């Protein structure tokens, strides 16, 4: 299935969580002078114009980046994330919130000239746009391939340092199982790497099974962070989303302690929820 287009959801509350963690992790990796490898398994086009029809259909950015764009006082990790969004708009000749960067744009702009990046995308329209957006950057290779399989075959990287973002659309139920299988296989090849896995909370039972499988995989040092606009419900639709981070920056937990209560209240109001958990210790 290749019907999923992230443009419908660009800049929503799930993106805020995912990209705030991504920014923090990339900043952390850049503190050391040694190069590192970044792999994005499901890249999308890399950049979204919020006035386009897909983003305007549900205007999901109004419950995500838009309120933060207007906020004057933010926790430091969220202020840093907002700074990246502002940079994206400025580089596209806008002082307003007209554009939202996908994870490829964020990674391309936070990595250094000697780091190496790989972006994977199967959707024919999305890979064409992705290639157009980044083909001038020699550090970056785009692959019109299955990102799950590419993650395994790309590891271990020659740099021996790296971040793998696993961000499938979960169009099919098998994606939840593939996430676990690919994570285990990738970790066997590159145990010291950092892995960040995004997931939607549509059916809590499905998520709990995936988390249980990861907890019992033998992988150590796993943290979980969730952000939701409301508690779990039996109604259809995503109420929360989460990030599982393996080998996280030691600074990430404190950054999320500062950020998640604020985001839950700012984006969800009285119904906003969040969760932090150390799924497996080091």
VEXTORLUM-710822 format. One record per residue: residue in three letters; x, y, z of N, C-alpha, C, O in turn. Coordinates in steps of 0.1 Angstrom, whole numbers, plus 5000, padded with zeros to 4 digits. Layout:
N
ALAXYZXYZXYZXYZ;...
END
This chain:
282
UNK500849885000500050005000500950125000501850145008;UNK500650224991501350344990500450464989500650554982;UNK499350464997498350574997498750685007498150795007;UNK499650655017499850745028500750865023501750845016;UNK500250985026500951115024501051185037500051225042;UNK502251215041502451285054501951425054501751485064;UNK501851485042501451625041500151655048499851765052;UNK499251555048497951565055498151595070497251655076;UNK499251555075499451555090500651645094501051655106;UNK501251715084502551795087502351895098501351975097;UNK503251895107503251995118502251965129502052055137;UNK501651845129500651815140501351785153502651785154;UNK500651755163501251735177502151615177503151615184;UNK501951515168502851395167504151445161505151395166;UNK504151535151505351585146506151665156507351655156;UNK505451735165506151815175506951725184508151755186;UNK506351615189507051525197508251465190509351465195;UNK507951405178508951335170510151425167511351395169;UNK509851545162510951635158511651705169512851745168;UNK510951725180511651785192512751685197513851725200;UNK512351555197513351455201514451445190515651425194;UNK514051445178515051435167516051555168517251525167;UNK515551675170516451795171517451775183518651795181;UNK516951735194517751715206518851615204519951625208;UNK518451505197519351395195520451425185521651395187;UNK520051495174521051535165522051645170523251635168;UNK521551735178522351825185523351755194524551795195;UNK522851655201523751585210524851505203526051515207;UNK524551445191525551375184526551465178527751425176;UNK526151585175527151685169528051745180528951815176;UNK527851715192528851765202530251705201531251765205;UNK530251585196531551515194532051545180531251555171;UNK533351565178533851595165533851485155533951515143;UNK533651365159533651255150532451245141531351285146;UNK532551205129531351205120530351095124530751005132;UNK529151105120528151005123527250985111527251065101;UNK526450875111525550835100524150855104523750815116;UNK523350905096521850925098521050845088521350865076;UNK520150765092519350695083517850715086517450705098;UNK517050755076515650785077514950675069515050675057;UNK514150585075513550475068512350505060512050445050;UNK511650615064510350645057510350805056509750865064;UNK511050855046511450995047510351095043510251205048;UNK509451055033508551155028509251255019510451225016;UNK508651365015509351455006510351545013511251605007;UNK510251565026511251635034510851775037511451835046;UNK509851835030509451975032508051985028507651935018;UNK507252065036505852085034505452225033505852305042;UNK504652265024504052395023502652395029501852325024;UNK502452465040501252445048499952505041498852475045;UNK500152575030499052625023498652535012497552555005;UNK499352425010498952325000497652255004497352245016;UNK497052194994495652134997495752025007494752015015;UNK496751945007496851825016496951885031496151835039;UNK497751975033497952035047496652105051496352115063;UNK495952165042494852255045493552165047492552215053;UNK493552035043492351955044491951945058490751965061;UNK492851905067492451895081493151995090492752005102;UNK494052075085494752175092495352125106495152185116;UNK495952005105496451945117497552025124497752005136;UNK498252105117499252185123498752285133499452335141;UNK497452305133496852405142496852345156496752415166;UNK496952205158497052145171498452105174498752025182;UNK499452165166500852125168501752245168501852315178;UNK502352275157503352375156502752515158503352605163;UNK501552535153500952675152500852735166501252855168;UNK500352665177500352735190501752765195501952865202;UNK502652675192504052705197504752815189505552885195;UNK504352835177504852945169504453075175505253175174;UNK503353085181502853205187503353225201503253335207;UNK503853125208504253125222505553205223506453185216;UNK505553295233506753365236507753295246508953305245;UNK507153225255507853155265507753005263506652945264;UNK508852935261508852785258509952725266510952785269;UNK509752595270510952525277512052525267511852515255;UNK513352525272514452535263514452435252514852465240;UNK514152305254514152205243513152235232513452215220;UNK512052295236510952325226511352465219511052475207;UNK511952545226512452675220513552635209513552705199;UNK514352545212515352495202514652435190515052465178;UNK513652355192512852295181512252405173512252405161;UNK511652505179510952615172511952695164511652735153;UNK513152705169514252775162514552705149514752775139;UNK514552575149514752505136513552525126513852535114;UNK512352525131511252555123511352695117511052725105;UNK511752795125511952935120512952935110512853005100;UNK514052865112515152865102514652805088515052855078;UNK513852705089513252645077512452755069512552765057;UNK511652825076510852925069511653045064511453095053;UNK512653085072513553185067514353155055514453235045;UNK514753025054515452975042514552965030515052955019;UNK513252965032512252965021511653105020510553115015;UNK512353205025511953345023510653385029509853455024;UNK510453325041509253355049509553385063510353315069;UNK508853485069508953515083507753465090507753475103;UNK506853405083505653345089505753195089506753135085;UNK504753125095504652985095504052935082502852895082;UNK504852935071504352895058504852755054504252685046;UNK505952715060506552585057506752505070506952555081;UNK506752375068507052285079508052175074507852115064;UNK509252165081510252065077509951925081509551905092;UNK510151835072510151695076511451655082512351735083;UNK511551525086512751485093513951495084515051515088;UNK513851465070515051485062515551625062516751645062;UNK514651725061515151865061515851895075516951955075;UNK515251855086515851875099517251815100518151875104;UNK517351685095518651615096519651675087520851695091;UNK519251715075520151775065520751905071521851945068;UNK519951985078520352115083521052105097521652205101;UNK520951995104521551995117522851905117523651905126;UNK523051825106524251755105525351845099525051955094;UNK526551795100527751875095528251825082527751725076;UNK529151905076529651875063530351735061530351685050;UNK530751675072531451545071530551435076531051315077;UNK529351455080528351355083527751295071527851355060;UNK527151175072526551105060525151075063524751035074;UNK524251085053522851065054522250985043522650995032;UNK521250895047520550815037519050835040518550815051;UNK518350865029516850875030516150775022516550755010;UNK515150705027514450605020512950645018512350695027;UNK512450615006511050645004510550564992511250564981;UNK509450494994508850404983507850474974507750444962;UNK507150574980506050644972506650714960507550794962;UNK506150684948506750744936506750894936507750954931;UNK505650954940505651104940506551164951507251264948;UNK506551094962507351144974508851134971509651224974;UNK509251024965510751004962511151104952512351154952;UNK510351144943510651244932510951374939511851444936;UNK509951414948510151544955511351544964512051634965;UNK511551434971512651414980513951434973514851504978;UNK514051374962515251374954515551524949516651574949;UNK514451584944514551724940515051814951515851914949;UNK514551784963514851874975516351864979516851954985;UNK516951744977518251724984519351674974520451634978;UNK519051664961520051614952521351694951522351634946;UNK521251814955522551894954523451874966524551924966;UNK522951804976523751774988524451644987523851534987;UNK525751654985526551534983526651434995527051324993;UNK526351485006526351395018525151305018525151205025;UNK524151335010522851265011522651174999522951204988;UNK522251045002521750954992520350924994519850895005;UNK519550924983518150894984517950754978518550724967;UNK517050674984516850534979515350514978514550534987;UNK514950474966513550434963513450284967513150204958;UNK513550264980513650124985512850114998512550205004;UNK512549985001511949955014512949995025513949945027;UNK512550095033513350155044513650055055514750055061;UNK512749955057512949855067514149775063515049755071;UNK514149725051515249645046516549715045517649665048;UNK516449845041517649925039518349955053519549965053;UNK517549965063518049985077519049875080520149895086;UNK518649745077519449635081520749625073521849605078;UNK520549645059521749635050522749755051523849735047;UNK522249865057523149975059524049975071524950055073;UNK523749885080524449875093525349755093525149655087;UNK526449775101526949885108527549995099528149955089;UNK527350125102527950225094529450235096529950195107;UNK530150275086531650295087532050385098533150375104;UNK531150485101531450585111531450525126532050585135;UNK530750415127530550355140529750445150529750415162;UNK529150545145528250635153527050665144527150675132;UNK525850665150524750695141523350695148523250655159;UNK522450745140521050755144520150695133520350735122;UNK519250605137518350545127516950585132516450555143;UNK516250665123514850705126513950605118513950595106;UNK513150535126512150435120510750495122510250495133;UNK510250535111508950615111507950575100507650655092;UNK507550445101506650405091505250455092504850505103;UNK504350455082503050505083502050415090500950455094;UNK502450285092501650185099500350175091499250165096;UNK500450175077499250155068498750015070497549995069;UNK499649925072499249785074499649735087500649785093;UNK498849635093499149585106500549525108501149525118;UNK501049475097502349405097503449505101504549465105;UNK503249635099504249735102504649725116505849745119;UNK503749705125504049695139505049575142505949595150;UNK504749465136505649355137507049375130508049335136;UNK506949435119508249465112509149555119510349545119;UNK508549655126509349745134510149665144511349695146;UNK509549575151510249495161511349405154512449405159;UNK510949345144511949255137513149335131514249285133;UNK512849445125513949525119514849585130516049595129;UNK514149625141514949685152515949575158517049605160;UNK515449455160516249355166517449315156518549305160;UNK517049305143518149275133519149385132520349355131;UNK518649505132519549625131520449635143521649665142;UNK519849615155520649625168521749525168522749545174;UNK521449405163522449295163523749345155524849305158;UNK523449415144524549465136525249595141526349615138;UNK524449665149524949795153524349835167523449915168;UNK524949765177524349765191524549905197523849935207;UNK525549975193525850105200525150225193525250335198;UNK524450195183523750305176522550355184522050285193;UNK522050475180520750525186519650505176519850525164;UNK518550455181517350425173516150495179515950495191;UNK515450565170514250645174513050585166513150595154;UNK512050535172510950475166509650545169509350565181;UNK509050605159507750675161506550575160506650475152;UNK505550595168504350515166503050595170503150685178;UNK501950565163500650625166499850545176499950415176;UNK499150605185498250535194496850545189496150635191;UNK496550435182495150425176494450315184493250335189;UNK495050205186494550095194495650065204496750015201;UNK495350095217496350075227496849925228498049905231;UNK495949835226496349695227497449655216498349585219;UNK497349715205498349695194499749755198500749685197;UNK499649875204500949935209501549855220502749845221;UNK500749815229501249745241501949615237502949575243;UNK501349545227502049425222503349455216504349385218;UNK503449565208504749605202505749635213506949595212;UNK505349715223506249745234506649625242507849615246;UNK505749535244506149415251507249335243508149285249;UNK507049325230507949255222509349325223510349255223;UNK509349455222510649525223511249515237512549495238;UNK510449515247511049495261511649365263512649355270;UNK511149265256511649125258512649085247512848965245;UNK513149185239513949155228515449135232516249085224;UNK515749165244517149155249517949285247519049305251;UNK517249385240517949515238517849595251516849595258;UNK518949665255518949745267518849895264518949935253;UNK518649965275518650115275517550165265517850225255;UNK516350145269515150185261514350285269513850255280;UNK514050405263513150495269511950525260512050505248;UNK510850555266509550585259509050715263509050755275;UNK508550795253507850925255506650925247506650905235;UNK505550965253504250985246503651125249503851185259;UNK502951165239502151295240500851275233500751225222;UNK499751315240498451305235497551425237497751495247;UNK496551435229495651545230494451515240493751595244;UNK494351385242493351335251493651185255494451125249;UNK493051135266493350995270492850905259492150935250;UNK493350775261492850675251491350665250490650685260;UNK490850635238489450625236489150515227490050465219;UNK487950465227487550355218487150405204486950335195;UNK487050545203486650605190487850585181489050575184;UNK487550595168488550585157489450705157488950825159;UNK490750685154491650805152492750805163492650735173;UNK493750875159494950885168494750985179494551105176;UNK494850945191494751035203496051075209496251175214;UNK497050985207498451005212499450955202499050875193;UNK500650985203501750925196502950915205502950985215;UNK503850825201504950805210506250785203506350765191;UNK507350795210508750775205509450675215509450695227;UNK509950565209510850475216512250515212512550515200;UNK513150535222514450565219515450465225515450455238;UNK516250405217517250305222518550375222518950445213;UNK519350365233520650435235520450585233521050645226;UNK519450645241519150785240520350865245521150825253;UNK520350995241521251085248520951095263519851085266;UNK522051105271521751105285520951225289520451235300;UNK520951325281520251455284518851455280518051545283;UNK518351345272517051345267515951335277514951405276;UNK516151255288515151245298514851375305513651405306;UNK515851445308515551575315514851675305514051755309;UNK515251675292514651755282513151725281512351815279;UNK512851595281511451565280510651595293509451625293;UNK511351585305510751625317510351775317509251815322;UNK511151855310510851995309509752025298509052115300;UNK509651935288508851965277507451905277506551975273;UNK507351775281506151705279504951765287503851775282;UNK505151795300503951855307503551985300502352015299;UNK504452065295504152195289503352165276502352225273;UNK503852065268503252035255501851985257500852015249;UNK501651895267500351835269499351945272498151935268;UNK499652035281498752145284498552245273497452285270;UNK499652275266499652375256498852335244498052405238;UNK498952205240498352145228497052075231496152075222;UNK496952015243495751935246494752005256493651955258;UNK495252115262494452175273494252085285495152015289;UNK493052085290492752005302492851855299493051775308;UNK492551815286492551675283493951625279494151505277;UNK494951715277496251665273496851565282496751585295;UNK497551475277498251365285499651345279499951375268;UNK500451295288501851255284502351135292501751105303;UNK503351075288503950955295505450955293505950975282;UNK506150915303507650885302507850755309507350735320;UNK508650675303509050545310510350495305510750515294;UNK511050435315512350365312511950225310511750145319;UNK511750185297511250045294512249945298511949845304;UNK513549965295514549875299515749955303516150055296;UNK516449925314517549995319518849965311518849875302;UNK519850035313521150015306521749885310522849845305;
END
